[in-house]
Amino acid sequence: MSLNLEEKKEVVAEVSARIAKAQAIVLAEYRGLPVENVTQLRAQARASGVYLRVLKNTLARRAVQGTPFEKLAEKMVGPLAYGISDDPVAAAKVLHTYAKTNDKLVIKAGAMPGYVMTAKEVGSLATMPSRDELLAKLLGTMQAPVAKFVQTLNQVPGKFVRTLAAVRDQKEKAAA
């Protein structure tokens, strides 16, 4: 079903709005993928905060025109699904994970603002921990010295109490 000019403008505007906030775009060829599998992939993408859309390449090229993702237009060939996300790792992770279990979905390329990635680089990006995981690790690393300092401070009174208990026990033995 063909879109009229107004519908095409709406699609380009919607995708352009997503791209304006995006940190990553991943292109995947879905040739031969059954509709049920595409629906399943969309559900996984939605759960991860990834905007997944099948677009005509001409509309996608118009949407990326004048953005930091403009160089990606050269890779827009064939039937493609576009994964767009605010988290630089999320789109790559969702599509890469799904492509591992389904050989009909093939990752073609990806982009971060000002940088176009190959399929191999998208795979490497997908194996990186997400932003939340990295923040949790950073917080744990920052808390470790403080926790160790508190533990050291607690050892001083503990050692004093154990020494007093040992002296008391010694005096009780001597008195008996």
C-alpha positions in Angstrom: 0.0 0.0 0.0 1.4 3.3 -1.1 1.5 6.4 1.1 0.3 9.7 -0.2 2.5 12.8 0.1 1.0 14.0 3.4 1.4 10.6 5.0 5.0 10.5 3.8 5.7 13.9 5.3 4.2 12.7 8.6 6.4 9.6 8.6 9.5 11.6 7.9 8.6 14.1 10.6 8.0 11.3 13.2 11.3 9.5 12.3 13.2 12.9 12.2 11.9 13.6 15.7 13.2 10.3 17.0 16.5 10.7 15.2 17.0 14.2 16.8 17.1 12.6 20.3 18.9 9.4 19.2 22.3 8.2 20.2 22.4 5.2 17.9 20.7 3.8 14.8 21.1 0.2 13.7 20.1 -1.1 10.2 19.0 -4.7 9.9 17.8 -6.6 6.8 14.7 -8.6 7.6 14.3 -10.4 4.2 12.3 -13.7 4.7 11.5 -13.0 8.3 7.9 -14.1 9.1 5.4 -11.5 10.5 5.2 -13.3 13.9 9.0 -13.0 14.3 8.9 -9.3 13.4 6.1 -8.7 15.9 8.2 -10.5 18.6 11.2 -8.4 17.7 9.1 -5.2 18.0 7.9 -6.3 21.4 11.5 -6.9 22.6 12.6 -3.5 21.2 9.7 -1.7 22.8 10.6 -3.3 26.2 14.2 -2.0 25.8 13.1 1.5 24.8 14.1 1.1 21.2 12.0 2.6 18.4 11.9 -0.1 15.7 10.4 0.7 12.3 10.4 -0.7 8.8 10.7 2.3 6.4 11.2 3.0 2.7 14.8 3.9 2.3 14.0 7.1 0.5 12.0 8.3 3.5 14.7 7.2 5.9 17.3 9.1 3.9 15.2 12.3 4.1 14.8 11.8 7.8 18.6 11.6 8.4 19.4 14.5 6.1 21.1 17.3 8.0 21.6 15.2 11.1 24.8 13.7 12.6 23.6 10.4 11.1 23.6 11.7 7.5 26.6 9.4 6.4 24.4 6.4 7.2 22.3 7.1 4.1 24.9 5.3 1.9 24.1 2.0 3.7 20.3 2.3 3.2 19.8 -0.4 0.6 17.3 -3.2 0.5 14.5 -4.1 2.9 15.6 -2.6 6.2 14.3 -2.3 9.7 15.6 0.7 11.6 16.3 0.5 15.3 16.6 3.9 16.9 17.5 4.5 20.5 18.4 7.2 23.0 20.8 4.7 24.7 23.8 4.1 22.5 23.9 0.4 23.3 20.2 -0.6 23.4 19.4 -0.8 19.7 22.5 -2.7 19.0 21.9 -5.1 21.8 18.3 -5.9 20.9 18.9 -6.4 17.2 22.2 -8.3 17.7 20.7 -10.6 20.3 17.7 -11.4 18.0 20.0 -11.9 15.0 21.9 -14.5 16.9 18.8 -16.7 17.3 17.3 -15.9 13.9 19.5 -16.1 10.8 16.9 -14.3 8.6 17.7 -11.0 10.4 21.0 -9.7 9.3 22.6 -6.5 10.8 23.9 -4.4 7.9 25.3 -1.3 9.6 24.8 1.2 12.4 25.7 4.7 13.4 26.4 6.9 16.3 26.4 10.7 15.9 29.0 11.4 13.3 30.3 7.8 13.0 29.1 5.0 10.8 29.7 1.4 12.0 30.0 -1.9 10.2 28.0 -4.9 11.3 31.0 -6.2 13.2 31.3 -2.9 15.1 27.6 -3.1 15.9 28.1 -6.6 17.4 31.0 -5.2 19.5 28.7 -2.4 20.7 26.0 -4.9 21.6 28.3 -6.7 23.9 29.1 -3.6 25.9 27.3 -3.1 29.2 24.4 -0.7 29.1 24.6 2.8 30.6 22.8 1.7 33.8 25.2 -1.2 34.3 28.2 1.1 33.8 26.8 3.6 36.3 26.2 0.8 38.8 29.8 -0.4 38.4 31.1 3.2 38.8 29.0 3.7 41.9 30.3 0.4 43.4 33.9 1.5 42.7 33.3 4.8 44.3 31.8 3.3 47.4 34.5 0.7 48.0 37.1 3.0 49.6 34.5 4.6 51.8 33.2 1.2 52.9 36.8 0.0 53.7 37.5 3.2 55.7 34.3 2.7 57.8 35.3 -1.0 58.3 38.8 0.1 59.5 37.3 2.7 61.9 35.1 -0.1 63.3 38.0 -2.4 64.0 39.7 0.0 66.4 36.8 0.0 69.0 36.2 -3.7 68.4 39.8 -4.5 69.1 39.7 -2.4 72.3 36.6 -4.2 73.5 38.2 -7.6 72.8 41.4 -6.6 74.7 39.3 -5.5 77.7 37.4 -8.8 77.6 40.7 -10.7 77.6 42.0 -8.7 80.5 38.8 -9.3 82.4 39.0 -13.1 81.7 42.6 -13.2 82.9 41.7 -11.4 86.2 38.8 -13.8 86.7 41.1 -16.8 86.2 43.7 -15.3 88.6 41.0 -14.7 91.3 39.7 -18.2 91.0 
